[in-house]
């Protein structure tokens, strides 16, 4: 296999195996509506095999950041339609990452009277709101009836994404957000059927993914995992427990026939990731870089050695809208400017030069 060869992930047919990782960029304003700037940003990067959007909230209560886009209101759906049309006009493919932030938020961000989580345990630290830093509040522990509502919000969001013309969705069960919060015994202290054992902690993620797959077709659905990433107080330091939990999760996902599983882990060739890949039985998007940059050499090697079917890349795609062309020709890369990752304007978003410039 070759990084620049085609691959099919379920119903998604990619011309190359370079995937744009989901990247929080905060450019969608107070109303969460992606505008022309967001459309141009994604369209510039349409030559990657697949674009995965930034995490997009399926309900107001699930919003995690100021400037984060949603897929709830008619205006948000229309905004994403313009994004999808712009990407497709340049020959690209784009799926929406659906993300419930859970306790990684604040009522000043959500505009609601609470934030939610598996258990009423606050994150130790401060959250950035539009008016400054605030301590993370103690979240409301979701009841079993409320879990059904949250599941249905994911389903409605997936339907909205397809209606807006996107090619599929990725369910965010990583990086310390709500579905990941259910997986860790540190953030999930429930005593019902959704807490305690690895199988119980994996249950809600399986239920959400199953419902979304039934709604829009499993071949258009992927899921993102980050086992033992230990971020935002979702701690998984017991290796045996983490392995059992993710094996239970993947065992529940395997029969669905999903398009892919995307796993963020520092050792994508290691036993944990490759073991989960074997249990899943489908296509793997590997992502080695949270805190380090995935290089061309690593991406090429992951595919050449059959350790992944595609590779998700973050910062190099931020700085190089024509990354595939640069990597194919072994050209020099632009350097990303971390000072402009998050913001409101075009600087560091749509102004990185192409090779042809």
Phi and psi in degrees as a GROMACS rama.xvg file:
@    title "Ramachandran Plot"
@    xaxis  label "Phi"
@    yaxis  label "Psi"
@TYPE xy
-134.838  140.253  UNK-2
-56.2141  -28.2527  UNK-3
-101.926  15.3623  UNK-4
-96.9629  157.212  UNK-5
-69.2787  158.221  UNK-6
-154.81  146.982  UNK-7
-107.475  128.217  UNK-8
-111.828  96.667  UNK-9
59.5818  -124.835  UNK-10
-85.3065  1.61816  UNK-11
-96.8019  119.365  UNK-12
-110.138  110.102  UNK-13
-100.862  136.207  UNK-14
-78.1312  -17.1774  UNK-15
-151.086  173.12  UNK-16
-106.009  16.8796  UNK-17
-89.4346  120.287  UNK-18
-112.905  133.162  UNK-19
-77.2608  115.922  UNK-20
-66.645  153.773  UNK-21
-66.214  129.984  UNK-22
-135.693  115.854  UNK-23
-65.1597  124.594  UNK-24
-130.256  -12.6127  UNK-25
58.7387  41.3847  UNK-26
-109.381  16.8209  UNK-27
-108.051  13.9639  UNK-28
70.371  -179.117  UNK-29
-66.1728  -29.1793  UNK-30
-88.4105  -3.46042  UNK-31
68.018  27.7102  UNK-32
-104.927  115.499  UNK-33
-67.4041  128.195  UNK-34
-105.524  -161.482  UNK-35
-61.8398  -34.6314  UNK-36
-63.7793  -43.98  UNK-37
-64.7248  -41.7413  UNK-38
-60.944  -42.2677  UNK-39
-67.2443  -39.6254  UNK-40
-57.1301  -50.4405  UNK-41
-70.0906  -39.653  UNK-42
-62.7875  -35.0584  UNK-43
-58.4586  -27.6885  UNK-44
-104.082  20.3179  UNK-45
-68.8346  -11.0768  UNK-46
-81.6466  -9.40008  UNK-47
-68.0459  159.555  UNK-48
-60.8845  -38.0104  UNK-49
-154.042  134.538  UNK-50
-97.8725  128.904  UNK-51
-107.951  122.891  UNK-52
-69.2832  166.309  UNK-53
-58.3206  156.767  UNK-54
-57.584  127.459  UNK-55
-120.127  131.707  UNK-56
-83.3421  137.207  UNK-57
-89.8509  -5.83175  UNK-58
-157.189  155.719  UNK-59
-60.7294  -36.0934  UNK-60
-65.5744  -18.613  UNK-61
-97.8491  2.53258  UNK-62
-68.8483  135.499  UNK-63
-108.603  -23.2719  UNK-64
-139.658  148.049  UNK-65
-61.7702  141.422  UNK-66
81.3535  -1.11288  UNK-67
-75.8756  139.582  UNK-68
-79.2021  154.372  UNK-69
-119.277  175.18  UNK-70
-138.806  47.9113  UNK-71
-109.858  -53.6458  UNK-72
-86.735  162.95  UNK-73
-59.9019  -38.2238  UNK-74
-65.0745  -38.9837  UNK-75
-66.109  -42.5937  UNK-76
-60.2124  -43.5136  UNK-77
-66.4756  -36.7384  UNK-78
-60.96  -44.8895  UNK-79
-68.2136  -28.8463  UNK-80
-62.5576  -40.6309  UNK-81
-64.7798  -38.2314  UNK-82
-62.8585  -50.4043  UNK-83
-60.8532  -42.4981  UNK-84
-62.519  -40.5157  UNK-85
-65.8383  -41.5442  UNK-86
-66.432  -45.1285  UNK-87
-65.9287  -32.8637  UNK-88
-63.3909  -24.5531  UNK-89
-103.03  16.5021  UNK-90
83.9812  16.2206  UNK-91
-96.9783  176.133  UNK-92
-129.359  139.633  UNK-93
-144.025  130.512  UNK-94
-119.12  151.596  UNK-95
-98.2035  128.782  UNK-96
-82.5333  122.068  UNK-97
-94.3568  123.351  UNK-98
-135.693  116.636  UNK-99
-97.3937  116.996  UNK-100
-70.727  -19.1822  UNK-101
59.2279  -129.369  UNK-102
-79.4592  -2.84936  UNK-103
-83.6596  64.8843  UNK-104
-168.702  -167.925  UNK-105
-159.568  146.68  UNK-106
-55.8606  -26.6813  UNK-107
-66.0538  -23.5742  UNK-108
-88.6597  -43.9526  UNK-109
-79.5219  -26.9211  UNK-110
74.3654  12.4634  UNK-111
-110.722  173.441  UNK-112
-88.7281  4.47166  UNK-113
-159.178  165.098  UNK-114
-119.882  165.197  UNK-115
-128.421  160.753  UNK-116
-164.849  172.285  UNK-117
-62.9095  -38.3772  UNK-118
-137.646  159.651  UNK-119
-82.9318  64.2777  UNK-120
-124.913  119.911  UNK-121
-80.2344  153.102  UNK-122
-73.2219  140.398  UNK-123
-82.0322  106.06  UNK-124
149.183  -165.398  UNK-125
-123.594  148.92  UNK-126
-110.437  144.169  UNK-127
-85.7585  116.227  UNK-128
-106.732  176.314  UNK-129
-65.1926  -20.1392  UNK-130
-110.63  9.57667  UNK-131
128.922  -176.239  UNK-132
-79.0945  142.289  UNK-133
-136.008  148.796  UNK-134
-61.8249  142.963  UNK-135
-61.5231  130.692  UNK-136
-78.9055  160.359  UNK-137
-69.7813  124.079  UNK-138
-80.5458  160.879  UNK-139
-79.0946  129.269  UNK-140
-77.9162  118.81  UNK-141
-62.1175  133.466  UNK-142
-77.7068  167.044  UNK-143
-63.3689  -36.3409  UNK-144
-64.1848  -38.445  UNK-145
-69.7112  -28.7019  UNK-146
-61.2626  -37.0418  UNK-147
-62.0141  -39.5868  UNK-148
-63.9262  -45.9834  UNK-149
-61.3343  -44.0939  UNK-150
-56.3974  -46.7964  UNK-151
-67.3434  -27.9599  UNK-152
-66.1674  -40.0973  UNK-153
-60.3568  -43.1868  UNK-154
-63.4618  -46.6378  UNK-155
-61.7475  -39.6743  UNK-156
-64.4701  -40.372  UNK-157
-63.436  -43.6487  UNK-158
-60.9906  -41.8942  UNK-159
-63.0873  -39.432  UNK-160
-62.6625  -43.488  UNK-161
-67.0115  -40.7401  UNK-162
-61.8974  -31.2575  UNK-163
-78.5657  -5.10814  UNK-164
98.4135  4.77344  UNK-165
-72.0032  159.853  UNK-166
-87.0287  -8.86476  UNK-167
169.463  -170.414  UNK-168
-137.368  155.027  UNK-169
-119.622  126.922  UNK-170
-86.1825  125.587  UNK-171
-87.3787  106.929  UNK-172
-123.291  42.7825  UNK-173
-141.284  176.967  UNK-174
59.5155  23.1945  UNK-175
88.5745  5.81999  UNK-176
-87.3634  -176.602  UNK-177
-52.1841  -52.1653  UNK-178
-65.6893  -32.3134  UNK-179
-69.4846  -35.4484  UNK-180
-59.4234  -32.8872  UNK-181
-68.0895  -26.9164  UNK-182
-78.5213  -27.776  UNK-183
-92.8555  133.933  UNK-184
-68.3399  -10.9352  UNK-185
-80.361  -41.108  UNK-186
-94.258  -16.1054  UNK-187
-115.113  102.857  UNK-188
-110.905  23.6826  UNK-189
-65.458  154.397  UNK-190
-118.07  14.3616  UNK-191
-102.494  -158.576  UNK-192
-73.7863  0.591087  UNK-193
-112.292  11.2625  UNK-194
-142.641  168.326  UNK-195
98.4037  -95.6319  UNK-196
-73.9413  158.397  UNK-197
-54.0104  -40.3486  UNK-198
-63.3857  -41.1056  UNK-199
-68.3181  -40.1843  UNK-200
-68.4272  -26.1484  UNK-201
-82.603  -13.0038  UNK-202
-61.1086  -45.8502  UNK-203
-66.3768  -40.2585  UNK-204
-60.7799  -39.2601  UNK-205
-65.4958  -42.6703  UNK-206
-64.4171  -42.778  UNK-207
-63.1539  -47.0117  UNK-208
-65.7347  -40.7516  UNK-209
-60.8067  -44.7992  UNK-210
-64.7587  -40.6863  UNK-211
-66.3307  -42.8647  UNK-212
-62.0077  -39.3276  UNK-213
-66.4956  -31.6337  UNK-214
-76.8289  -40.6218  UNK-215
-121.838  -2.14413  UNK-216
99.5225  124.088  UNK-217
-60.7102  -29.1952  UNK-218
-68.4974  -6.90779  UNK-219
-113.118  14.0303  UNK-220
-123.777  128.938  UNK-221
-120.858  172.61  UNK-222
-141.304  144.531  UNK-223
-112.731  131.401  UNK-224
-126.39  153.879  UNK-225
-142.845  68.874  UNK-226
-60.6745  135.581  UNK-227
58.2242  32.724  UNK-228
-79.6208  -28.9869  UNK-229
54.8338  65.5827  UNK-230
-133.296  146.708  UNK-231
54.06  40.4531  UNK-232
65.7588  12.7501  UNK-233
-93.027  98.0015  UNK-234
-105.925  130.059  UNK-235
-133.765  76.294  UNK-236
-99.3501  -11.7631  UNK-237
-86.6467  103.597  UNK-238
-59.7294  -40.5345  UNK-239
-67.0212  -41.7573  UNK-240
-66.1755  -43.1748  UNK-241
-62.0603  -43.4623  UNK-242
-61.7411  -44.1581  UNK-243
-64.0259  -38.0746  UNK-244
-66.8884  -47.4079  UNK-245
-72.9492  -29.4519  UNK-246
-65.9178  -40.6625  UNK-247
-63.1784  -42.089  UNK-248
-62.2005  -50.3154  UNK-249
-65.7318  -36.3855  UNK-250
-61.978  -33.9023  UNK-251
-74.6099  -26.9366  UNK-252
-85.7262  -31.7637  UNK-253
-53.1327  -42.8607  UNK-254
-69.4709  -11.4746  UNK-255
-75.316  -26.5264  UNK-256
75.0785  41.3741  UNK-257
-64.4408  161.085  UNK-258
-64.3052  -40.4088  UNK-259
-169.442  163.571  UNK-260
-116.781  133.252  UNK-261
-108.89  122.323  UNK-262
-118.748  120.214  UNK-263
-93.6876  114.363  UNK-264
-159.369  146.346  UNK-265
-70.4503  -18.4049  UNK-266
-125.283  76.4341  UNK-267
-65.9626  -18.9747  UNK-268
-93.9117  0.358143  UNK-269
-77.9112  176.369  UNK-270
-64.4662  -38.7746  UNK-271
-62.4287  -54.9222  UNK-272
-64.5008  -46.6715  UNK-273
-69.3346  -31.1994  UNK-274
-66.8946  -41.9117  UNK-275
-65.2163  -38.7946  UNK-276
-59.8467  -43.7309  UNK-277
-64.8107  -41.6921  UNK-278
-66.4127  -37.6051  UNK-279
-64.8115  -42.3493  UNK-280
77.9752  3.88466  UNK-281
-121.516  -158.574  UNK-282
-81.1003  141.449  UNK-283
-113.218  126.983  UNK-284
-98.8019  117.459  UNK-285
-92.8609  143.235  UNK-286
-142.451  108.669  UNK-287
-90.1666  -15.5646  UNK-288
-109.228  93.8492  UNK-289
-123.18  100.961  UNK-290
102.625  -10.1082  UNK-291
-145.194  157.03  UNK-292
-90.8449  131.947  UNK-293
-76.4737  119.424  UNK-294
-90.3265  165.965  UNK-295
-57.0727  -45.0956  UNK-296
-61.5867  -42.2061  UNK-297
-66.0544  -44.4602  UNK-298
-61.6678  -45.6006  UNK-299
-59.2772  -43.8108  UNK-300
-66.8578  -38.8419  UNK-301
-59.3613  -39.768  UNK-302
-77.7795  -45.1146  UNK-303
-60.5296  -34.2458  UNK-304
-91.8636  9.13617  UNK-305
59.8427  31.9893  UNK-306
-91.8229  -4.54698  UNK-307
-161.525  161.567  UNK-308
-96.3883  -22.91  UNK-309
-156.738  166.279  UNK-310
-129.499  125.111  UNK-311
-85.8378  132.031  UNK-312
-127.515  135.529  UNK-313
-105.048  -88.2246  UNK-314
-58.2294  -37.8119  UNK-315
-60.475  -30.4613  UNK-316
-77.3609  -30.9173  UNK-317
-58.6464  -46.4012  UNK-318
-87.9898  -14.0626  UNK-319
-134.103  91.9697  UNK-320
-61.1349  -22.5148  UNK-321
-109.06  42.8209  UNK-322
-58.8074  -40.3729  UNK-323
-60.8624  -44.1796  UNK-324
-62.0486  -43.0218  UNK-325
-63.6297  -44.8724  UNK-326
-68.7631  -37.6843  UNK-327
-62.5651  -39.6028  UNK-328
-95.1659  4.82845  UNK-329
56.3038  41.0658  UNK-330
-86.2363  162.649  UNK-331
-65.3097  149.074  UNK-332
-106.922  148.244  UNK-333
-66.7299  153.143  UNK-334
-97.8666  127.906  UNK-335
-69.0131  144.911  UNK-336
-103.355  104.208  UNK-337
-63.465  -22.1907  UNK-338
-68.126  -16.8852  UNK-339
-114.666  12.2923  UNK-340
-59.6294  -43.9927  UNK-341
-114.112  131.291  UNK-342
170.846  -164.911  UNK-343
-115.866  -14.8772  UNK-344
-111.731  -171.05  UNK-345
-78.1028  -24.2198  UNK-346
-60.7908  128.092  UNK-347
72.8455  12.3649  UNK-348
-126.031  -56.157  UNK-349
-120.331  7.3346  UNK-350
-109.224  10.7074  UNK-351
-71.1257  133.653  UNK-352
-74.4888  148.845  UNK-353
-89.5864  164.797  UNK-354
-55.9115  -41.0406  UNK-355
-66.2924  -16.6649  UNK-356
